[in-house]
Structures are given as structure tokens and as C-alpha cells.
Amino acid sequence: MSQIQLKDVSKKFGDTEVIPPLNLEIKDGEFVVFVGPSGCGKSTLLRLIAGLEDVSSGSILINGEDATKVSPAKRKLAMVFQSYALYPHMTVRKNIAFPLRMAGLSSAEQGKKVEDAAKVLNLSEYLDRKPGQLSGGQRQRVAIGRAIVREPQAFLFDEPLSNLDAALRVGMRVEISELHKRLATTMIYVTHDQIEAMTMADKIVVLQNGKIEQVGTPLELYRSPINTFVASFIGSPKMNIIEGPQASKHKSASIGVRPEHITISDSNGTWKGTIGVSEQLGSDTFFHVKCEFQDQSITVRAIGGLELAYGQTVFLTPEKEHLHRFDKDGLRIK
């Protein structure tokens, strides 16, 4: 396990600064997720920690020791990429054992470590198969197994589920979370999917344009977003951001309210609107309601299969205790 600290770390490509100086502490045994839109710098930041990119300034400490100039192999970190990068001509057993063979371990040591990793990942019955005979999820588990046998101080995951279909992603989210609990090892996970971040992380780092917008637990970010960017990015469906007279009434430039914190009625309420597209999910229904004071539709979440017709007049009432206020710069007003 390991503690990782970034002190005034920055990265430039030529004259372009993609990561301005930032500071971050990752505690021993934490599951930390870097999340943000494409191009926000999350993968670059992970590669800096891994040593696959050189920092332009600042320092990276692993367990209190400066690792800024240490080669990737000597940092004792294991990286799992979006692509499985398995050897197609090798069996699962040989793929997992590959880094051990390169390290010069005996056949007996290799066998023991591979068997142990396969048991943890439910791969024991697939050890003699080749990657082409496995599903996408199984191949990703093989890639993780190859990282486990190295017994790293920390695992680094770079969008490992992006190549999987929706059902497999859900299953692998659970598997990786359970793996973290069993191994009790520091894990850093990069994703653009805020649902992955919310469901897996102990701590989320929200990035935009290379800058850290906010760091906190999933519920801290959900309940107390520091600005409109975090408010809109964390949560599915995203928070409704409302400007103009409706916000002025609350002495703010904009207000935010989540879809589940709005009551919808066909008889009375605070805001009048008309039903647009409805998304029936069985357990929930998402209504996109058009109100005259808002260019964008307001999304409302109703529990159960509530049925309201397209074009029907409805009334919305936001829950006052769950309103978020933001100033002209998009920062939260406490």
C-alpha cells in the first residue's frame, strides 16, 4: 500500500500548459477517482504519477520519498489500461505470469502467485484458455491479474471499462470495488463516467482544463458542489441550473436543483411548464419540462411509472431546503 502526494505538479507540452501547478494527497488504501470531461487532463495526471510522463515542475512523493525522477519500473505501481494488451498466443496463465518471468522468479513462485490471483479474480477455470476464447470482461480481469501478481504499492486504472458494453461495465465496477476491499490497496482510477466515480470512489477528484475543481467523497460533491461545473457534472441526470428572475428571488446569479428535488403536479405549483420528452425507466420516470423562463428544459425525476402526456401543462415546485445558490462566477454561495 502507499500514500501518494503531488506538490505543485504541472505539465507542459511545448508552450501549452495542460496541467497548471496542483496539489493533491492520496491516502494509504484509498480508492480515488479522477473524473472530468475529455481533455481535462485526468489521464495525463495519472501518467505523471506512473512516471510515463515527466513533470514540468513540482514533485511526486510515494510513501514520503521523492519519486519525481524515479523510473516507472522502480515506482512499484501497476497500471491497467483501457486496452487489455494481452498476448493472443499465450494462455491466461502465461499472460498473468509474464511480469514474473521478466523478474526472474522461479516456476514454482510464478505458479503460486498466478493461482492466487486467478482465485481472487474468478479466473481459475480459464487459466489454460487464450484471450480469444474469453469475453471482454474476462480479458480485463486477466489484465488486472497481471497487475496483481506484481504486488504493487498502488494500482492505476486508465478508463479500464471503456471497451465493455453497458452490462459488463456494471459488473466490472462491482468486481473492481470488491477487489479493492479485499486487497486494501491504494487505487487511482480515471474515468469520464461520473456514475463510475460516484459508485466506486472513496474520494473523487473533479478536473476541468487541468485544474482540480473539487475533491471530496461522492456524497460531499453531490450535496455541496463548489461551483456550477461540479454541480452539473456530478449526478445523473445532472442538476438543473436556472438563471434570471427565478434566481434573483434567491439573491443569486443562478440556482441549482436536482431532478429528484422537484415535485411535479398537474394542478398547482411554483413554476408552470409543459411536458416534453418523458423517459420511462420503470422504477423512475424522467420528465423534461419546458418553462417560459428557461431556455433549456428542466428535468424532473418522479418515483415510479407516472404517466403525463406530451404537451400537458404541469406545475413544478422545487424543495427550498435543497436549492443551491451560485454567484455570477458560478461559485457556491454558502
C-alpha angles and dihedrals in degrees: 000000000000148000115226125199129187114200117192089326115178136169131206130184102202107310093339116099106208095172118032115207109297139174126214137162122204113193126223110278096008124141102221123183124201107207135175143111123298112291095022093122100251097128091043089053090051091050090052090055091047092049093241088120127038118237116240092213140349131043141273118216124196113192089345095305123114107249097168094113097029116116118250093249092056096048090076092224123136120214126203114196135205089252113061093225092201124161104249094204093054128080121243088258093055093043092055092043095048098097089046092054090049088052091053099244118162121258090251092053091046092050094050094049093045092049091049093049092046090053092052091050098040091244100122095109092049100052094107096046126094124237092257089064093056135082121245092259092050091050090052089051089053089053089050090047090055087055094046095056090060088064092220127193089237140003121231117200119193107197091309096174100048094101095052128090120250097266093048092048091057091050094046092049088060093044094051091046091051090047090055091053092049097045096037088208130145111264130187115193128189121205141147089210110096091194089062089048094049096046099042111031133095085190131014125208110200113204133192125174090348093305127114107240098181141346123203148104117301092257093046091056092043096049100034112026110183095219144000092271093059091039091055096040100048114065134042116262090026125245117276111243113203126189137179127044094348089059094041089060086065094046094249140106091238140000130212129210128173120233092247091054095062123086116214123206137168092216115042144350147123101284126039119214147142129252116253123172117354124205112205112200098165098238091045139020123210115205122194105209124193114216124185094235094053128064092201123058118258113236117222126188116211122187113242131000099318110175121213123161126243109264093018117144113244139169126229127205119190117212105248094211090059099048116120118207124208132186128229090278091053094252121141117261109218 
